Structure formats: C-alpha cells, structure tokens
Amino acid sequence: MSQNMFLPNYSIGKDAYNEIKDICEKYGTKVVFIGGKTALEKASFLVKEAIKESNLEVIDEIWFGGEASYENVEMLMKNENIINSHMIFAFGGGKACDTCKVLTEKLNKPLFIFPTIASTCASVTCVCAMYHPNGVYRDLFFRKAPAIHTFINTQIIAEAPTKYLWAGIGDTLGKGYEPEFSARGKELDYPNKLGITLSSLCKDPLLKYGEKALKDCENNISSKELEETILTIIVTTGLVSNSLKMSYNSGLAHAICYGFSTIKEVEENHLHGELVSYGVLVLEMMDKNYDELDKLINFYKKINLPISYKNFNVEIDNMDSVFDKASSVKDIEVSAYPITRDMIYNSIKNLEEYISKN
C-alpha cells in the first residue's frame, strides 16, 4: 500500500504578499477571494496592491457564509464567478479556511490561503473540521493535499485581537503533549515517528517566546518572537497534524475541552484553545509528570491561561456532564493506558489540590 505525506508550502513576514505574483501566476489569471468579513476587510486590499503589476485579476470577493458547513460549500459551488475562476484565495481563520479547502477539493481548483489570525493550523493542513449550520460539530473532511501555498502576513496577525493568538497558544500546547501520550508504547511507522518527534516543537518555542509575542500582538508589533509563535501555531502544528494518524492527533486535553462544551456558559464564554490548555494540565497531572506541570503552571500564570476549573465559573459538583463527555469521546480511545471517568475526576481534583499547595 502506498504512503503519502504532504508538507505545507508557506511564506511568512510583513512582506509575505510580495511572493504572490511569482507563485500564483502559473495557475491562471482569474481569482476569487473568499473569506470572513473582517478578514477580507483587513487583508484583501493588501493582496490587490501586491498583484496589481501581475496578470492576476480579482473577479469577485465573497463572504464564505459564516460557518464551515457543507451547506455553505454547496452554496459557493453554485456561484458563477467561482465556477469560472482559475483559483481561489481564502482569507480568515479556521472556519473560512476549512470551507474553502472543501470547496476547492470538490471543484478541483487551486487554493491559496491567507490566514489573518494565528489560532489554528487549518491554513496548512489536509483535514477540515465541518459543522452543521447551527454550529454543532459534524465531522472531518480530508483533502488529498494541503493548499498549494499559505501566505502568512505577520503584520496583519499582529493587528488582530490578541485573544486569538492567546487561544492559539493554548491549543498548540495540546499538540505538544497529546501525541506522545496517545502513541506511547505503540510501534510507529515513519510519518508517525516524524509527527511525534516534531510535536515537542509545539511546546518549547511557546514557553520561550509566547509571553513576549502576546505583548507584541497587544501593541501591534510584528516581532521575531511573534513570528516564532505564529510559525509554531500554524506551521509546526500543521506538520504534526499532516504526519500523524488521527488517533494520535488528539487526546485527553481535547476530551476535557469537549467535556466543558456541554456547559452552555463555558462554551459561550471561553475559547477552544483556552479549554484545551486547561486539559493539558489535567493530562500532565494524570500522567504524574510534575516537572512539566510546574513549568506549564508557571507559564500559564504569566499569560493568564486557566489553571483551575474555577476559571470557568463552575464547581466540581456541577461537572457531571464534563466527566461523562470527556470519558466517552474517541479522542481518548488510543492512549498510553486506559482512561476512565474516575481517573479524569480524580486528576481534576488532584490538580486543584496541587495548585493550592504550590
């Protein structure tokens, strides 16, 4: 059986858009911009400026629909300008990127992505997280390959709300710990060995550069520390995701996140990466990895990531649905050892006691 692995192509920096002409012209001339409303507002005019001396012509600019749903994909597939285009430029965060990834796979059109926030690795991966129109998670769609090229303008990300970078750090830390735990003790083939080895690079640069990167983002400064943090969130995590099989790509930290999504107030008031970051602490407590736990708690305190379930305004006595959901999702089916509901409950309780003593 043949084995395929695709590495992302990207340009990064304040001047990343200067590369568009040389990279995209060989795919045709007619371009359609698709993305989130804010993303298009912040980035489309800069891309137009960068391609004005080229043969590329923007024939339409379209809102992606607001949700990464197959219904929005179907709606976009009927658009005459999209049908007649030679390539699609996608702008925005994960949902806009994933919508355009599914769309271009179905239409067999070249895709180029322009992320405007650094909260996920969606702009460089093959996998697409799809939702129902009401926002409820639906399933995963897999492309044959990632976008042809991703253009990461660090100045645009520096000017985006800092909360997205903050949540991106939290989510990426999950990729720094979950893969090793999920794959521990298993016989790994080449791509999975590569992914597990690279996963350590999803934590170390964040612990080193993350605090300064957040301050620079707060001040709209495109710095070396911000660039290193963006690369970790978008590219390194994407490399890990593209290398690993799905059962090694997630774990207890995401299970905890999905558990908390059962509490409406938590789901509405807290970001995905924020919840995952707390789940990482629960994972390290369960695994009795106290050195890493101390390192993480110290870092979390510096950048205000949650170290307690009380940060979500809940009490342990009202978290039955969290334990039920977290102990039943597929994310923990492949782990270093079997995880039970009681183990999750005890790890959260023990983490609380550990934090109060330190």
C-alpha positions, 0 to 999 in steps of 0.5 A: 500500500502506498504512503503519502505525506504532504508538507505545507508550502508557506511564506511568512513576514510583513512582506509575505504578499510580495511572493504572490505574483511569482507563485500564483501566476502559473495557475491562471489569471482569474481569482476569487477571494473568499473569506470572513468579513473582517478578514477580507476587510483587513487583508484583501486590499493588501493582496490587490496592491501586491498583484496589481503589476501581475496578470492576476485579476480579482473577479469577485470577493465573497463572504464564505457564509459564516460557518464551515458547513457543507451547506455553505460549500454547496452554496459557493459551488453554485456561484458563477464567478467561482465556477469560472475562476482559475483559483481561489484565495481564502482569507480568515481563520479556521472556519473560512479556511476549512470551507474553502479547502472543501470547496476547492477539493470538490471543484478541483481548483487551486487554493491559496490561503491567507490566514489573518489570525494565528489560532489554528493550523487549518491554513496548512493542513489536509483535514477540515473540521465541518459543522452543521449550520447551527454550529454543532460539530459534524465531522472531518473532511480530508483533502488529498493535499494541503493548499498549494501555498499559505501566505502568512502576513505577520503584520496583519496577525499582529493587528488582530485581537490578541485573544486569538493568538492567546487561544492559539497558544493554548491549543498548540500546547495540546499538540505538544503533549497529546501525541506522545501520550496517545502513541506511547508504547505503540510501534510507529511507522515513519510519518508517525515517528516524524509527527511525534518527534516534531510535536515537542516543537509545539511546546518549547518555542511557546514557553520561550517566546509566547509571553513576549509575542502576546505583548507584541500582538497587544501593541501591534508589533510584528516581532521575531518572537511573534513570528516564532509563535505564529510559525509554531501555531500554524506551521509546526502544528500543521506538520504534526497534524499532516504526519500523524494518524488521527488517533494520535492527533488528539487526546485527553486535553481535547476530551476535557475541552469537549467535556466543558462544551456541554456547559452552555456558559463555558462554551459561550464564554471561553475559547477552544484553545483556552479549554484545551490548555486547561486539559493539558494540565489535567493530562500532565497531572494524570500522567504524574509528570510534575516537572512539566506541570510546574513549568506549564503552571508557571507559564500559564500564570504569566499569560493568564491561561486557566489553571483551575476549573474555577476559571470557568465559573463552575464547581466540581459538583456541577461537572457531571456532564464534563466527566461523562463527555470527556470519558466517552469521546474517541479522542481518548480511545488510543492512549498510553493506558486506559482512561476512565471517568474516575481517573479524569475526576480524580486528576481534576481534583488532584490538580486543584489540590496541587495548585493550592499547595504550590 
